[in-house]
Amino acid sequence: MSTQQTFVIVGASLAGAKAAETLRTEGFDGRVVLVGAETVRPYERPPLSKAYLRGEVDFEKAAVHPEGFYEDHGIELITSTMATSINPAVKKVDLDSGGSLDYDQLLLTTGATPRHIGVPGAELDGVHYLRSLSSCDSLKEALAPAERLVVVGAGWIGSEVAASARQLGKEVALVESGQVPLERVLGTEVGAIFRDLHADRGVELHMGSGVQAFRGSTAAEAVELTDGSVVSGDVFVVGIGVEPSTELARVGRLQLDNGIVVDEHLATSASGIWAAGDVANAYHPVFGCRIRLEHWSAALNQGPVAAKNMLGQGVTYEKIPYFFSDQYDLGMEYNGFAARWDQIVYRGDRASGEVVVFWLDGGVPVAGMNLNVWDVAGPIADLVGARRPVDPVRLADPDVDLASLGGPSESVSKEK
């Protein structure tokens, strides 16, 4: 492709970094510009709630590429810079530095931002949100001398932060408006596995309660819950979800609906503009609907697909949605997309903590989660991708090879 072309990627994230890498490995020798708001080069976010928060790994372990990669590959990495507007008509990106970039192809990997809690006292010192490296560093610093952490929200981030804090020897209270952790994704029945996991590790659980207010003079000292109870703490973390960062797309008048709307090729409604990662609400041909996945695997895999399509390769994104979590000594992997289900099947002994859970809709597996059972993520993804009914009895039988129930697919590896 012509060296005169300029490809701009806004969002120095995992998706953006992998897209830039792919452009070079696919032979593009034009100008590649990667623009990021943070001060550091791209990194992976999963360690922020786990190993990095606990001080077990440093930034270099979390970084997508080693020092010098971008310069060595002719990728212009611009940090500490926000893109303020895009103009699809003239193919231009304006920057908060006062400059601008002309582009031939543009990829938006702007990610998502934490949803803030709108209650009195939420602005007090000591209330943290975890999303960026700097926010994690602030939380680590606050957590070090603290004795007690209160986590509001028992989704993936909240549950993992709670587990990490317990592993660091802190007292932890976990507040969740649902009946169990992860209820929205896993349902009440399976979410109870994670409720029991935290309870067994000494976490003080406040399920079925929302937050009415934070109490404190200059810094938060407690949260007042909707059931009237008051939970005190030294440090507070709010993890109640994220919102896709669509401000730039809105200025450019791209189609929006729970993120930037893209097709199966990750193309937006504007010619020459693509989107990938947390911000992209992508049509998934296997499930026949749009899915916006706020997880590592979407960024890892959508970035390269978008890059290939920027080069005109016409690649379809069909990877089965995947995410993982590590909490205490429990590791899990989830493949699929269970918007609804009418049956849950357990393969193995649930009491042992080593089990595979399947969600079925009309006899068709729509998702599967392996808990401390390894080397089955690929067959689970195959089974979900096959989109055909299976015999629940055979599905539950550990002696029946999972691979015999599905079709061929590529397995996914967890974070480094």
C-alpha distance (Angstrom), angle and dihedral (degrees) to the residues before:
residue distance angle dihedral
M1 . . .
S2 3.81 . .
T3 3.77 117.2 .
Q4 3.79 86.6 -141.0
Q5 3.81 92.3 72.4
T6 3.80 123.4 97.4
F7 3.78 121.7 -151.7
V8 3.81 114.9 -166.8
I9 3.80 124.4 -162.6
V10 3.80 116.4 -166.3
G11 3.79 110.3 -158.4
A12 3.81 119.8 49.9
S13 3.79 90.3 -143.9
L14 3.79 133.9 125.5
A15 3.82 89.3 -84.4
G16 3.79 92.4 47.9
A17 3.80 94.3 45.4
K18 3.80 93.4 48.7
A19 3.80 90.2 47.6
A20 3.80 91.1 52.7
E21 3.79 90.7 48.3
T22 3.80 91.0 49.5
L23 3.80 93.1 51.3
R24 3.78 88.9 59.2
T25 3.81 96.5 42.4
E26 3.82 88.8 50.2
G27 3.79 89.9 56.1
F28 3.80 103.4 -103.2
D29 3.82 106.4 154.5
G30 3.79 99.1 179.1
R31 3.77 127.3 99.9
V32 3.83 116.7 -59.4
V33 3.81 117.9 -168.0
L34 3.81 121.9 -173.9
V35 3.82 114.2 -167.7
G36 3.81 121.6 -164.6
A37 3.80 134.9 175.4
E38 3.80 95.4 -148.3
T39 3.80 124.3 83.5
V40 3.80 95.5 -124.0
R41 3.77 135.1 63.7
P42 3.83 118.4 -93.0
Y43 3.80 118.1 -63.4
E44 3.78 139.3 175.8
R45 3.80 116.8 -100.2
P46 3.84 104.0 -151.2
P47 3.85 93.7 81.2
L48 3.82 90.2 58.1
S49 3.80 92.1 77.8
K50 3.78 94.5 35.5
A51 3.81 132.6 22.6
Y52 3.82 98.1 6.5
L53 3.80 92.1 47.9
R54 3.80 89.4 50.9
G55 3.81 91.5 49.7
E56 3.80 93.6 -116.3
V57 3.82 96.1 121.8
D58 3.79 133.1 28.5
F59 3.80 131.9 -136.7
E60 3.80 93.2 -86.9
K61 3.79 89.8 62.5
A62 3.80 90.9 51.2
A63 3.82 95.7 44.2
V64 3.80 115.4 106.8
H65 3.81 92.4 -139.0
P66 3.80 133.8 16.3
E67 3.77 123.6 -101.0
G68 3.80 110.0 -75.0
F69 3.81 96.5 23.9
Y70 3.78 96.1 114.7
E71 3.79 95.2 46.8
D72 3.81 91.3 45.1
H73 3.81 90.8 53.5
G74 3.77 97.2 43.3
I75 3.80 94.4 -110.4
E76 3.80 114.1 147.6
L77 3.80 104.5 -138.4
I78 3.80 111.0 -165.5
T79 3.81 111.5 -171.4
S80 3.82 132.1 -175.4
T81 3.80 88.6 32.8
M82 3.79 131.9 118.2
A83 3.78 125.2 -155.0
T84 3.80 105.0 -133.4
S85 3.80 102.1 -173.6
I86 3.77 144.6 -2.0
N87 3.79 127.9 -150.4
P88 3.81 111.3 -160.1
A89 3.81 92.2 -173.4
V90 3.80 93.9 63.9
K91 3.82 96.5 20.7
K92 3.78 97.7 -121.8
V93 3.81 135.2 142.4
D94 3.81 119.2 -157.3
L95 3.81 119.4 -149.3
D96 3.78 130.7 -151.6
S97 3.80 88.3 -122.6
G98 3.80 87.5 71.5
G99 3.78 94.8 -105.9
S100 3.78 130.4 103.6
L101 3.79 140.3 -149.6
D102 3.79 127.4 -137.9
Y103 3.77 113.0 -147.3
D104 3.78 141.1 -169.6
Q105 3.82 92.9 -164.0
L106 3.81 126.7 16.1
L107 3.80 129.0 -161.6
L108 3.81 121.3 -166.5
T109 3.81 114.7 -153.4
T110 3.79 96.4 158.1
G111 3.81 95.0 143.8
A112 3.77 123.1 -161.3
T113 3.79 140.4 -63.5
P114 3.81 128.3 -135.3
R115 3.78 116.6 -93.1
H116 3.81 107.4 -118.6
I117 3.76 121.9 -136.2
G118 3.80 113.7 -117.8
V119 3.78 103.9 -147.3
P120 3.83 132.9 115.0
G121 3.80 112.7 -80.4
A122 3.80 95.1 21.4
E123 3.81 89.3 123.0
L124 3.81 93.5 60.0
D125 3.78 120.6 117.6
G126 3.76 113.5 -97.1
V127 3.82 94.9 45.7
H128 3.81 108.0 115.2
Y129 3.79 136.7 -171.3
L130 3.79 119.8 -161.3
R131 3.77 119.4 -142.6
S132 3.80 112.3 103.2
L133 3.78 135.3 48.2
S134 3.79 90.7 -108.7
S135 3.81 92.2 51.3
C136 3.80 89.4 50.5
D137 3.81 91.2 49.6
S138 3.81 89.5 52.0
L139 3.79 91.2 49.4
K140 3.82 92.1 48.0
E141 3.78 90.4 51.9
A142 3.80 92.6 49.0
L143 3.79 93.6 43.8
A144 3.80 96.5 51.3
P145 3.85 97.2 76.7
A146 3.81 95.1 27.8
E147 3.77 124.4 106.4
R148 3.80 100.1 -166.2
L149 3.79 133.1 36.8
V150 3.79 125.8 -167.6
V151 3.80 116.2 -158.4
V152 3.80 119.1 -163.0
G153 3.78 110.7 -157.0
A154 3.81 126.7 30.8
G155 3.78 100.0 -144.2
W156 3.79 120.5 119.7
I157 3.81 96.1 -69.2
G158 3.80 94.9 43.3
S159 3.79 93.6 45.6
E160 3.80 93.2 47.8
V161 3.81 93.4 46.8
A162 3.81 89.8 49.5
A163 3.80 90.5 51.1
S164 3.80 92.7 47.2
A165 3.79 92.0 50.1
R166 3.80 91.3 50.9
Q167 3.80 89.3 49.6
L168 3.80 86.8 54.1
G169 3.79 89.3 54.9
K170 3.80 98.0 -106.0
E171 3.77 126.3 140.9
V172 3.80 108.2 -113.0
A173 3.79 134.5 -162.6
L174 3.81 117.6 -169.7
V175 3.80 119.0 -157.7
E176 3.79 120.2 -165.7
S177 3.80 132.0 167.8
G178 3.81 91.0 -149.5
Q179 3.77 124.0 75.4
V180 3.81 93.6 -110.1
P181 3.81 137.2 11.4
L182 3.81 115.5 -82.6
E183 3.79 91.7 11.3
R184 3.79 94.2 148.1
V185 3.81 93.0 59.0
L186 3.79 104.7 28.0
G187 3.80 103.1 26.8
T188 3.79 127.9 -125.6
E189 3.80 97.2 -71.6
V190 3.81 97.9 52.8
G191 3.79 93.7 33.0
A192 3.80 86.7 63.7
I193 3.82 87.8 70.8
F194 3.80 89.1 65.2
R195 3.80 92.4 41.9
D196 3.79 89.5 56.8
L197 3.80 91.2 43.3
H198 3.80 91.8 59.0
A199 3.79 94.2 40.0
D200 3.79 90.9 52.9
R201 3.83 89.0 53.1
G202 3.80 92.5 54.4
V203 3.80 100.4 -100.1
E204 3.81 113.6 153.7
L205 3.80 104.1 -126.9
H206 3.79 125.5 -151.4
M207 3.80 102.5 180.0
G208 3.79 122.5 175.1
S209 3.80 92.8 25.9
G210 3.78 130.9 111.7
V211 3.80 128.6 -160.1
Q212 3.81 119.4 -99.8
A213 3.80 98.0 178.5
F214 3.77 147.0 -22.4
R215 3.78 114.7 -117.1
G216 3.78 126.4 -146.1
S217 3.79 143.4 95.7
T218 3.81 104.7 -118.1
A219 3.80 98.6 -15.5
A220 3.79 130.7 34.0
E221 3.77 113.5 -94.5
A222 3.81 102.5 167.5
V223 3.79 145.6 -3.5
E224 3.78 122.9 -124.6
L225 3.80 110.8 -142.7
T226 3.78 130.3 -149.0
D227 3.81 90.5 -112.2
G228 3.81 89.1 61.4
S229 3.78 97.2 -106.1
V230 3.80 123.4 126.8
V231 3.80 121.8 -140.5
S232 3.79 117.1 -162.6
G233 3.78 127.4 -154.8
D234 3.80 147.2 155.4
V235 3.81 96.2 -130.3
F236 3.80 130.5 23.5
V237 3.80 129.7 -158.0
V238 3.80 122.7 -167.8
G239 3.78 115.9 -155.8
I240 3.80 108.2 167.1
G241 3.77 99.7 139.4
V242 3.77 137.5 -81.6
E243 3.78 139.2 -92.8
P244 3.82 121.2 -135.2
S245 3.80 111.6 -107.8
T246 3.79 98.8 -119.1
E247 3.81 101.1 148.9
L248 3.80 93.3 108.7
A249 3.81 92.5 45.8
R250 3.79 90.1 49.8
V251 3.79 91.3 54.4
G252 3.79 88.5 50.1
R253 3.82 90.3 49.4
L254 3.78 94.8 -122.7
Q255 3.79 118.1 162.7
L256 3.80 110.3 -88.4
D257 3.79 132.1 -167.8
N258 3.80 116.5 148.3
G259 3.78 88.0 -24.8
I260 3.78 132.0 -20.0
V261 3.79 109.7 -30.4
V262 3.81 111.5 -127.2
D263 3.78 134.1 169.1
E264 3.80 127.9 -125.2
H265 3.81 88.8 -76.3
L266 3.83 91.1 52.7
A267 3.80 91.2 -112.7
T268 3.81 117.1 149.2
S269 3.79 126.6 -142.6
A270 3.84 89.8 -89.0
S271 3.77 121.0 75.4
G272 3.79 113.8 -109.3
I273 3.82 94.8 15.2
W274 3.80 122.9 107.8
A275 3.81 134.8 177.6
A276 3.80 133.5 -155.5
G277 3.79 141.2 171.9
D278 3.80 128.3 21.9
V279 3.80 93.7 -12.0
A280 3.82 96.1 54.3
N281 3.80 121.5 92.4
A282 3.78 95.6 -163.4
Y283 3.78 129.8 -169.2
H284 3.79 107.6 -119.3
P285 3.82 112.4 -153.7
V286 3.81 93.8 -158.5
F287 3.80 94.4 56.2
G288 3.80 96.2 30.1
C289 3.80 94.9 -131.8
R290 3.77 141.7 78.5
I291 3.80 117.5 -84.8
R292 3.79 127.0 -170.9
L293 3.77 106.7 -164.6
E294 3.81 116.7 -164.5
H295 3.77 95.1 -161.1
W296 3.78 142.8 103.6
S297 3.80 95.9 -105.5
A298 3.81 94.4 59.1
A299 3.80 91.1 54.0
L300 3.80 92.2 43.7
N301 3.79 94.9 50.5
Q302 3.80 105.6 28.2
G303 3.80 94.4 54.3
P304 3.82 93.9 63.6
V305 3.83 92.5 43.5
A306 3.80 91.0 52.4
A307 3.81 90.0 48.6
K308 3.79 92.2 52.4
N309 3.78 90.7 50.0
M310 3.80 90.8 49.4
L311 3.80 82.9 60.8
G312 3.80 91.1 51.9
Q313 3.80 98.7 -106.5
G314 3.82 96.5 132.9
V315 3.81 96.3 -138.2
T316 3.80 118.1 174.5
Y317 3.81 119.6 -139.2
E318 3.81 105.4 -131.8
K319 3.79 103.8 146.8
I320 3.80 112.9 139.2
P321 3.83 109.0 -112.3
Y322 3.79 110.4 -98.1
F323 3.77 136.5 -178.5
F324 3.77 137.4 161.4
S325 3.78 140.3 -159.8
D326 3.79 136.6 -166.4
Q327 3.80 118.1 -157.2
Y328 3.82 119.4 170.0
D329 3.81 105.4 -46.9
L330 3.80 93.5 -23.3
G331 3.77 119.2 101.2
M332 3.76 122.5 -176.4
E333 3.79 139.9 -179.0
Y334 3.80 125.0 -164.0
N335 3.79 125.7 -162.0
G336 3.78 123.1 -175.7
F337 3.76 142.6 27.6
A338 3.80 117.4 -89.4
A339 3.79 106.6 -173.9
R340 3.79 87.1 157.8
W341 3.79 137.7 -2.8
D342 3.78 139.8 178.3
Q343 3.82 101.1 -162.5
I344 3.79 138.6 37.0
V345 3.81 119.9 -156.6
Y346 3.81 124.7 -166.2
R347 3.78 119.8 -153.0
G348 3.79 109.7 -162.2
D349 3.79 132.7 0.5
R350 3.79 111.6 -35.8
A351 3.81 91.5 -167.0
S352 3.80 91.7 59.1
G353 3.79 92.1 58.0
E354 3.80 90.5 -124.1
V355 3.77 105.9 103.2
V356 3.79 143.9 123.5
V357 3.80 116.8 -133.3
F358 3.80 123.3 -158.0
W359 3.78 128.4 -165.6
L360 3.81 113.0 -152.3
D361 3.79 130.6 -166.8
G362 3.79 113.6 -166.1
G363 3.79 89.5 -17.6
V364 3.81 93.0 -53.1
P365 3.82 116.8 117.6
V366 3.81 106.7 -124.1
A367 3.81 96.6 173.0
G368 3.77 141.3 4.4
M369 3.80 131.9 -164.7
N370 3.80 125.5 -164.2
L371 3.81 116.8 -155.5
N372 3.82 114.2 -161.5
V373 3.80 88.0 -25.7
W374 3.78 111.8 115.1
D375 3.80 140.1 -161.2
V376 3.79 92.5 31.3
A377 3.82 100.8 94.6
G378 3.80 91.8 94.5
P379 3.82 96.0 51.1
I380 3.82 90.1 45.0
A381 3.80 90.7 53.1
D382 3.81 89.2 47.8
L383 3.77 91.0 51.5
V384 3.81 92.7 49.9
G385 3.80 92.0 44.4
A386 3.81 92.5 51.7
R387 3.83 89.6 67.8
R388 3.78 94.8 -156.2
P389 3.81 133.5 122.0
V390 3.78 119.5 -94.7
D391 3.78 133.3 -165.2
P392 3.83 105.7 -98.5
V393 3.80 90.6 -148.9
R394 3.79 92.5 56.5
L395 3.78 90.6 41.9
A396 3.81 90.2 56.1
D397 3.80 93.8 47.1
P398 3.85 111.3 96.4
D399 3.81 88.9 -158.8
V400 3.81 91.3 64.4
D401 3.80 111.2 86.7
L402 3.81 108.8 -119.1
A403 3.78 89.8 -147.6
S404 3.79 89.2 63.1
L405 3.81 90.3 61.1
G406 3.81 99.0 51.8
G407 3.80 141.0 33.4
P408 3.81 137.1 -101.6
S409 3.80 119.5 -64.2
E410 3.76 139.8 146.1
S411 3.80 117.7 -96.1
V412 3.79 123.2 -130.9
S413 3.78 127.7 -125.5
K414 3.77 123.3 -142.3
E415 3.78 124.8 -118.8
K416 3.77 118.5 -63.4
